[in-house]
């Protein structure tokens, strides 16, 4: 635990450094925010610094080294300084609106104390989830191989785009900017990726809690007659909802529960599973023990409806998770630009940075970019309705859209979308298998709708809070906080649209039965965070005004159900926090596959190019290909070295067709089959293979493989137990 604590301190120092270099820019963007946006500074720095690192690399100006990270830090600091110096009058004017002006030693000291407390607050959140994660740190199961492999491949690369470790000869065809952020922080900190992978998850937890706290504090400060204690408690409550809350599917913990595969109908209604009268308390412990937390994210048949609390538990450092800090940063900027008039920021800098941020969201979790760019345009139209017909008024939004497109070009030039169109859910029979404009009408079997009662369990708490809030907003006769109310009303309405969108449309990908799964997942994830912010504000407002007893009475059981979710999820995934195992994420590999673990160590030491060596080309390996979500592709995932083909379904999704994946799988089969020596040599030459792996997965999939065949193709350079590595003859 002591060594892990030092690693957490070291990682925190790295994050502090990034935030410090970005603070001048953050202060300019959030000059009228309650704390000048200090809790957003690290996210601003991560987005800006990583983009410059990426830009230098993709333009081949400078390889991805620690030197390029330091140069990018300097560029971000210089840009922030220049913007502040060139807008001195604006900065002073807005400083007067903030809680503590720039001038005056006493007030400067107050600001320093505030920053210190906020930094300790962030560190406490980081340390807390690092400790939680240390009880199950394994980089294993779900999509952790993919996320680790992407990041390792990026770290191996001198320039961008980074190669796909599971599809030799091609770059990653995925929105991997968030993985590049993790790689940048890993390089700057000098800590092993097997540790920073877990620290990154703890970092995003800390960002989610502290940034949503900052948003809550800013919004709640506009509620009439609320004191400092009320603002603090309300902000913490808002942060809890965004970060740790779940949905009301937890009601099944208080029933007899359900087990087994419930498709296609889904689980039975909870009211049909209630305990017999008189036996509720007696049987309650069994229900609580049997409740499976993951069911809250796979409740509606053939869909996914995750939320941050679940993500922090299952620990996939995936695009939708890596995007959270940038999503909350976007929300903060929207509140700043369109919230209360005393906080309104409508400067050129704000428009430009928001456009830049939308491009970062696009490159991190594709649909997030259009969602928050669209939200910006909707809010701008609502707030500027009186001048919407004047073309000059559109210069700001046009600037934001233009920046989004321009900043995205280097990434989009190397990315091919694996969404093939916008399809209609439940198309009419006469339009089946047709296309009209941008709309696809697939077969009539592509028809799924969500039962209302299921939707209510997932979203009812938020809809209840938001509906009450909107009703109160339009009922009130005073005009205080009109802009804040309108902004949160737009947040609520957009969230409603995001969750009902998959009932009518879906973005077509390769999945047959789960065809609207990814659409519901990506849209619902954003709705959950916006819903949480609106609900936090609404509940605090109701409590402060003390005139809404009916609302609060019906709220209590719903709030209870969404609040208990982490009690189940943390206890289940982290084994009730019984045993602390540390932050190193590959201990499981050393225990379960010791020979493979040693081979991976040998490859990382002897085969992977040294950091930033642009003249070195990472060698190609070949290993047994396997199905997605399995233990296959360990070598490529944990070294970042490219192999001929990896997880088949994933590559099928990313490449858009199984027709390009199947031939490679057949060629790998030929390599490991005994005989076919001539064909094997041609395949090895075709893919420039340097190392052939013979390990646990290969013996399992190809039990008849011939070591004599590989000995004739090259020399054995590594051997331990069942695992060997052969270097192919040049």
BADONU-828973 format. One record per residue (C-alpha): residue in one letter; x, y, z. Coordinates in steps of 0.5 Angstrom, whole numbers, padded with zeros to 4 digits, always signed. Layout:
// BADONU-828973
AXYZ ...
//
This chain:
// BADONU-828973
X+0000+0000+0000 X+0006+0005+0002 X+0009+0004-0005 X+0002+0005-0009 X+0001+0011-0004 X+0008+0014-0007 X+0005+0013-0014 X-0001+0016-0013 X+0002+0022-0010 X+0007+0022-0017 X+0001+0022-0021 X-0003+0027-0017 X+0004+0031-0018 X+0003+0030-0026 X-0004+0032-0026 X-0003+0038-0022 X+0003+0040-0027 X-0002+0040-0033 X-0007+0044-0029 X-0002+0049-0027 X+0000+0050-0034 X-0007+0051-0037 X-0009+0055-0031 X-0008+0062-0035 X-0012+0059-0041 X-0018+0057-0036 X-0018+0063-0032 X-0019+0067-0038 X-0025+0062-0040 X-0028+0062-0033 X-0026+0069-0031 X-0033+0070-0028 X-0034+0063-0025 X-0034+0062-0017 X-0027+0060-0017 X-0024+0062-0024 X-0026+0055-0026 X-0020+0052-0022 X-0023+0045-0022 X-0023+0045-0029 X-0016+0047-0031 X-0013+0040-0031 X-0019+0038-0036 X-0017+0044-0040 X-0010+0042-0040 X-0011+0035-0042 X-0015+0037-0048 X-0010+0042-0050 X-0003+0039-0049 X-0005+0032-0052 X-0008+0036-0058 X-0001+0039-0059 X+0002+0033-0058 X-0002+0029-0063 X-0001+0035-0068 X+0006+0035-0068 X+0006+0028-0069 X+0001+0027-0074 X+0005+0033-0078 X+0011+0029-0077 X+0014+0036-0073 X+0016+0032-0067 X+0016+0025-0065 X+0012+0023-0059 X+0017+0024-0053 X+0017+0027-0046 X+0020+0033-0050 X+0014+0034-0054 X+0010+0034-0048 X+0014+0039-0045 X+0014+0043-0051 X+0006+0042-0051 X+0005+0045-0044 X+0009+0051-0046 X+0005+0052-0052 X-0001+0052-0048 X+0002+0056-0042 X+0004+0061-0047 X-0003+0061-0051 X-0006+0062-0044 X-0002+0068-0042 X-0002+0071-0049 X-0010+0071-0048 X-0010+0074-0041 X-0005+0080-0043 X-0008+0082-0049 X-0015+0082-0046 X-0013+0086-0039 X-0019+0090-0039 X-0024+0085-0040 X-0021+0080-0035 X-0021+0086-0030 X-0028+0087-0031 X-0030+0080-0030 X-0026+0079-0024 X-0030+0084-0021 X-0036+0080-0022 X-0032+0074-0019 X-0032+0072-0011 X-0025+0074-0010 X-0022+0080-0015 X-0015+0080-0017 X-0013+0086-0013 X-0012+0086-0005 X-0007+0081-0001 X-0012+0079+0003 X-0017+0077-0002 X-0011+0074-0006 X-0010+0070+0000 X-0017+0068+0000 X-0017+0065-0007 X-0010+0061-0005 X-0014+0058+0001 X-0019+0056-0004 X-0015+0053-0009 X-0011+0049-0004 X-0018+0046-0001 X-0020+0045-0008 X-0013+0041-0010 X-0014+0037-0003 X-0021+0036-0005 X-0019+0033-0012 X-0013+0029-0009 X-0018+0026-0004 X-0023+0023-0009 X-0017+0021-0013 X-0014+0017-0007 X-0021+0014-0005 X-0022+0011-0012 X-0015+0009-0013 X-0016+0005-0006 X-0022+0002-0008 X-0019+0000-0015 X-0013-0003-0011 X-0018-0009-0009 X-0019-0011-0016 X-0014-0008-0021 X-0014-0014-0026 X-0013-0011-0033 X-0018-0017-0035 X-0024-0018-0038 X-0029-0014-0042 X-0025-0009-0047 X-0019-0008-0042 X-0015-0012-0047 X-0017-0007-0053 X-0016+0000-0048 X-0009-0002-0046 X-0007-0005-0053 X-0009+0002-0056 X-0005+0006-0051 X+0001+0002-0051 X+0001+0002-0059 X+0000+0010-0058 X+0006+0010-0053 X+0010+0005-0058 X+0009+0010-0064 X+0014+0016-0065 X+0008+0019-0070 X+0001+0019-0071 X-0004+0016-0073 X-0002+0010-0068 X-0002+0003-0071 X-0008-0002-0070 X-0004-0008-0066 X-0010-0012-0068 X-0010-0011-0076 X-0002-0010-0078 X-0001-0005-0083 X-0007-0001-0081 X-0008+0005-0076 X-0013+0005-0071 X-0020+0006-0074 X-0023+0008-0067 X-0024+0015-0063 X-0018+0014-0059 X-0016+0021-0057 X-0018+0019-0050 X-0013+0014-0050 X-0008+0019-0053 X-0009+0023-0046 X-0008+0017-0042 X-0001+0016-0046 X+0001+0023-0045 X+0000+0023-0038 X+0003+0016-0037 X+0009+0019-0041 X+0010+0025-0037 X+0009+0021-0030 X+0014+0016-0032 X+0010+0011-0029 X+0008+0004-0032 X+0002+0003-0036 X+0000-0003-0032 X-0001+0002-0026 X-0003+0008-0030 X-0009+0005-0033 X-0012+0004-0026 X-0010+0011-0024 X-0013+0014-0030 X-0020+0011-0028 X-0019+0014-0021 X-0017+0020-0024 X-0024+0020-0028 X-0027+0019-0022 X-0024+0025-0019 X-0026+0029-0025 X-0033+0027-0025 X-0034+0028-0017 X-0030+0035-0017 X-0032+0038-0024 X-0040+0036-0022 X-0039+0039-0015 X-0036+0046-0019 X-0042+0046-0023 X-0047+0045-0018 X-0044+0050-0014 X-0044+0055-0019 X-0052+0053-0021 X-0054+0053-0014 X-0051+0059-0012 X-0057+0063-0016 X-0062+0060-0012 X-0065+0065-0007 X-0064+0065+0000 X-0059+0060+0000 X-0053+0060+0005 X-0046+0058+0004 X-0047+0051+0007 X-0053+0050+0003 X-0049+0051-0003 X-0043+0047-0001 X-0048+0041+0001 X-0052+0042-0005 X-0046+0042-0010 X-0044+0035-0006 X-0051+0032-0007 X-0050+0034-0015 X-0043+0031-0015 X-0046+0025-0012 X-0052+0024-0017 X-0047+0025-0023 X-0042+0020-0020 X-0045+0015-0016 X-0052+0014-0017 X-0055+0009-0021 X-0063+0008-0023 X-0069+0005-0020 X-0068-0002-0023 X-0065-0003-0016 X-0072-0005-0014 X-0071-0012-0016 X-0066-0012-0010 X-0072-0012-0005 X-0076-0018-0009 X-0075-0025-0010 X-0070-0023-0016 X-0069-0026-0023 X-0064-0031-0026 X-0062-0033-0032 X-0063-0031-0040 X-0069-0027-0040 X-0069-0025-0047 X-0073-0024-0052 X-0078-0021-0047 X-0074-0019-0041 X-0074-0020-0034 X-0081-0020-0031 X-0084-0014-0028 X-0082-0013-0021 X-0089-0013-0018 X-0090-0020-0020 X-0084-0022-0016 X-0085-0019-0009 X-0084-0023-0003 X-0091-0026+0000 X-0094-0022+0005 X-0091-0023+0012 X-0084-0025+0009 X-0081-0019+0006 X-0077-0018+0012 X-0075-0025+0013 X-0073-0026+0006 X-0070-0019+0005 X-0063-0021+0006 X-0063-0026+0001 X-0066-0021-0004 X-0060-0016-0003 X-0055-0022-0004 X-0058-0024-0010 X-0058-0017-0014 X-0054-0017-0019 X-0051-0010-0021 X-0050-0010-0028 X-0057-0012-0029 X-0059-0004-0028 X-0055-0003-0035 X-0058-0009-0039 X-0065-0009-0037 X-0069-0007-0043 X-0068-0013-0048 X-0062-0012-0053 X-0060-0006-0051 X-0054-0002-0046 X-0056+0004-0042 X-0050+0005-0038 X-0048+0011-0033 X-0042+0013-0030 X-0042+0009-0023 X-0043+0003-0027 X-0037+0005-0031 X-0032+0006-0025 X-0034+0000-0022 X-0033-0005-0028 X-0026-0001-0030 X-0026-0001-0038 X-0022+0006-0039 X-0026+0006-0046 X-0028+0012-0050 X-0035+0014-0046 X-0031+0014-0040 X-0025+0018-0042 X-0030+0023-0045 X-0033+0025-0038 X-0028+0030-0036 X-0029+0034-0043 X-0037+0033-0043 X-0037+0036-0036 X-0032+0042-0038 X-0037+0043-0044 X-0043+0043-0039 X-0039+0048-0035 X-0038+0053-0041 X-0045+0052-0043 X-0047+0054-0036 X-0042+0060-0037 X-0044+0062-0043 X-0052+0062-0043 X-0053+0062-0035 X-0054+0068-0031 X-0053+0074-0034 X-0048+0076-0029 X-0044+0070-0031 X-0045+0070-0038 X-0039+0070-0043 X-0040+0071-0050 X-0032+0072-0052 X-0029+0070-0058 X-0024+0066-0054 X-0030+0062-0051 X-0033+0061-0058 X-0026+0058-0060 X-0025+0054-0054 X-0032+0051-0054 X-0031+0049-0062 X-0024+0046-0060 X-0027+0042-0054 X-0033+0039-0059 X-0027+0037-0064 X-0024+0033-0058 X-0031+0030-0056 X-0031+0028-0063 X-0024+0024-0063 X-0026+0021-0056 X-0033+0019-0056 X-0035+0020-0063 X-0043+0022-0062 X-0041+0027-0056 X-0038+0032-0061 X-0045+0033-0065 X-0049+0032-0058 X-0045+0038-0055 X-0044+0042-0061 X-0052+0041-0063 X-0053+0043-0055 X-0049+0049-0056 X-0053+0051-0062 X-0060+0050-0059 X-0058+0054-0053 X-0055+0060-0057 X-0062+0060-0061 X-0066+0060-0055 X-0062+0065-0051 X-0061+0070-0057 X-0068+0069-0060 X-0069+0076-0061 X-0063+0077-0066 X-0063+0070-0069 X-0065+0073-0076 X-0059+0078-0076 X-0053+0074-0080 X-0048+0078-0075 X-0051+0075-0069 X-0049+0068-0072 X-0041+0070-0073 X-0040+0067-0066 X-0043+0060-0067 X-0041+0060-0074 X-0034+0061-0071 X-0035+0055-0066 X-0037+0050-0072 X-0031+0052-0076 X-0026+0051-0071 X-0030+0044-0069 X-0029+0042-0077 X-0022+0045-0077 X-0019+0042-0071 X-0022+0035-0073 X-0019+0035-0080 X-0012+0031-0078 X-0016+0026-0074 X-0022+0025-0079 X-0017+0024-0085 X-0015+0018-0082 X-0021+0015-0079 X-0027+0012-0083 X-0034+0012-0079 X-0036+0005-0078 X-0043+0007-0077 X-0046+0006-0084 X-0053+0011-0084 X-0059+0013-0080 X-0064+0007-0079 X-0071+0007-0078 X-0073+0003-0072 X-0079-0001-0074 X-0080+0001-0081 X-0086+0000-0085 X-0086-0006-0089 X-0087-0003-0096 X-0081+0001-0094 X-0077-0005-0092 X-0070-0005-0095 X-0070+0002-0098 X-0066+0008-0097 X-0069+0015-0097 X-0065+0021-0097 X-0060+0019-0090 X-0065+0015-0088 X-0065+0007-0088 X-0071+0002-0088 X-0068-0005-0086 X-0072-0011-0085 X-0079-0011-0081 X-0075-0015-0076 X-0071-0009-0074 X-0076-0007-0069 X-0075-0006-0062 X-0079-0002-0057 X-0078-0001-0049 X-0084-0002-0045 X-0086+0004-0041 X-0085+0001-0034 X-0078-0001-0036 X-0076+0006-0038 X-0079+0009-0032 X-0075+0005-0027 X-0069+0007-0031 X-0070+0014-0032 X-0077+0016-0028 X-0073+0019-0022 X-0070+0024-0027 X-0076+0025-0031 X-0080+0026-0024 X-0075+0032-0022 X-0074+0035-0028 X-0082+0035-0030 X-0083+0038-0023 X-0077+0043-0024 X-0080+0045-0031 X-0087+0046-0028 X-0084+0051-0023 X-0080+0055-0028 X-0086+0056-0032 X-0091+0057-0026 X-0087+0062-0023 X-0088+0070-0024 X-0082+0073-0022 X-0076+0073-0027 X-0070+0072-0022 X-0065+0067-0025 X-0069+0066-0032 X-0063+0065-0036 X-0061+0059-0031 X-0068+0056-0031 X-0068+0056-0039 X-0061+0053-0039 X-0063+0047-0035 X-0070+0047-0038 X-0066+0046-0045 X-0062+0041-0041 X-0068+0037-0039 X-0071+0037-0046 X-0065+0035-0050 X-0064+0029-0045 X-0071+0027-0046 X-0070+0027-0053 X-0064+0023-0053 X-0067+0017-0049 X-0073+0017-0054 X-0069+0017-0060 X-0067+0010-0060 X-0075+0008-0060 X-0075+0011-0067 X-0068+0011-0070 X-0061+0008-0069 X-0054+0009-0072 X-0053+0003-0076 X-0047-0002-0075 X-0046-0009-0075 X-0050-0012-0070 X-0056-0016-0072 X-0060-0017-0065 X-0057-0011-0061 X-0058-0006-0067 X-0060+0000-0063 X-0055-0002-0057 X-0050+0003-0058 X-0054+0008-0060 X-0058+0008-0053 X-0052+0007-0050 X-0048+0013-0052 X-0054+0018-0052 X-0057+0015-0045 X-0050+0016-0042 X-0050+0024-0044 X-0057+0024-0042 X-0056+0021-0035 X-0050+0026-0033 X-0055+0032-0036 X-0061+0029-0032 X-0057+0029-0026 X-0055+0036-0026 X-0062+0038-0027 X-0064+0034-0021 X-0059+0036-0017 X-0061+0043-0018 X-0069+0042-0017 X-0068+0038-0011 X-0064+0043-0007 X-0069+0048-0010 X-0075+0045-0007 X-0071+0043+0000 X-0069+0051+0000 X-0076+0054-0001 X-0079+0049+0004 X-0086+0049+0000 X-0086+0043-0004 X-0088+0037+0001 X-0091+0033-0004 X-0086+0033-0009 X-0081+0031-0003 X-0085+0026+0000 X-0085+0022-0007 X-0078+0024-0008 X-0075+0020-0002 X-0077+0013-0005 X-0074+0014-0012 X-0068+0018-0009 X-0067+0012-0004 X-0067+0007-0010 X-0062+0011-0014 X-0057+0012-0009 X-0056+0005-0006 X-0053+0003-0013 X-0046+0003-0011 X-0047-0001-0005 X-0049-0007-0009 X-0044-0006-0015 X-0037-0004-0011 X-0039-0010-0006 X-0040-0015-0012 X-0034-0013-0016 X-0029-0011-0011 X-0030-0017-0006 X-0033-0013-0001 X-0027-0009+0000 X-0024-0015+0004 X-0017-0015+0000 X-0012-0010-0002 X-0008-0012-0008 X-0005-0006-0011 X-0005-0002-0017 X-0001-0006-0021 X-0006-0009-0027 X-0002-0015-0029 X-0001-0019-0023 X-0007-0024-0025 X-0003-0025-0032 X+0003-0027-0028 X-0001-0032-0024 X-0006-0035-0029 X-0001-0035-0035 X+0006-0034-0032 X+0010-0036-0038 X+0006-0031-0043 X+0007-0026-0038 X+0015-0027-0038 X+0014-0027-0046 X+0011-0021-0046 X+0016-0018-0041 X+0022-0020-0046 X+0018-0017-0052 X+0017-0011-0048 X+0025-0011-0047 X+0028-0013-0053 X+0023-0012-0059 X+0019-0005-0057 X+0022+0001-0060 X+0025+0006-0055 X+0021+0012-0054 X+0021+0017-0059 X+0026+0013-0064 X+0023+0015-0070 X+0028+0011-0074 X+0026+0004-0071 X+0020+0000-0073 X+0016-0004-0068 X+0016-0011-0071 X+0010-0015-0073 X+0008-0021-0069 X+0003-0027-0070 X-0001-0030-0065 X-0007-0034-0065 X-0013-0030-0066 X-0019-0031-0062 X-0026-0028-0060 X-0028-0022-0057 X-0028-0021-0050 X-0023-0027-0049 X-0016-0028-0046 X-0014-0029-0054 X-0009-0023-0056 X-0005-0022-0050 X+0002-0021-0053 X-0001-0016-0058 X-0005-0012-0053 X+0000-0012-0047 X+0006-0010-0052 X+0002-0006-0057 X+0006-0010-0062 X+0002-0011-0069 X-0001-0018-0070 X-0004-0020-0077 X-0011-0020-0074 X-0014-0020-0067 X-0021-0020-0064 X-0025-0022-0070 X-0032-0018-0068 X-0028-0012-0066 X-0024-0011-0072 X-0030-0013-0076 X-0034-0007-0073 X-0028-0002-0074 X-0027-0005-0081 X-0034-0005-0083 X-0034-0012-0086 X-0032-0019-0084 X-0030-0020-0091 X-0023-0017-0090 X-0022-0020-0083 X-0024-0027-0085 X-0018-0028-0090 X-0013-0026-0085 X-0016-0031-0080 X-0015-0036-0085 X-0008-0034-0086 X-0006-0035-0079 X-0009-0042-0079 X-0005-0043-0084 X+0001-0041-0080 X+0000-0045-0074 X-0002-0051-0078 X+0003-0057-0079 X+0005-0057-0086 X+0004-0051-0091 X+0011-0049-0090 X+0011-0045-0097 X+0005-0042-0096 X+0007-0040-0089 X+0013-0037-0091 X+0009-0033-0096 X+0004-0030-0091 X+0010-0028-0086 X+0013-0024-0092 X+0007-0021-0094 X+0005-0018-0087 X+0013-0017-0085 X+0012-0022-0079 X+0019-0022-0075 X+0016-0026-0069 X+0012-0032-0068 X+0009-0034-0061 X+0007-0041-0059 X+0004-0040-0052 X-0002-0042-0048 X-0007-0039-0053 X-0004-0043-0059 X-0003-0049-0056 X-0011-0049-0054 X-0013-0047-0061 X-0008-0051-0065 X-0006-0057-0061 X-0003-0060-0067 X+0002-0055-0069 X+0009-0057-0070 X+0015-0054-0067 X+0019-0057-0072 X+0016-0052-0077 X+0017-0046-0073 X+0025-0048-0072 X+0025-0049-0079 X+0023-0042-0080 X+0027-0038-0075 X+0031-0039-0069 X+0028-0039-0062 X+0030-0033-0058 X+0025-0034-0052 X+0023-0040-0048 X+0019-0041-0041 X+0015-0047-0040 X+0009-0048-0045 X+0011-0041-0049 X+0016-0040-0054 X+0018-0034-0059 X+0021-0035-0065 X+0025-0030-0069 X+0023-0031-0077 X+0029-0032-0081 X+0031-0025-0085 
//
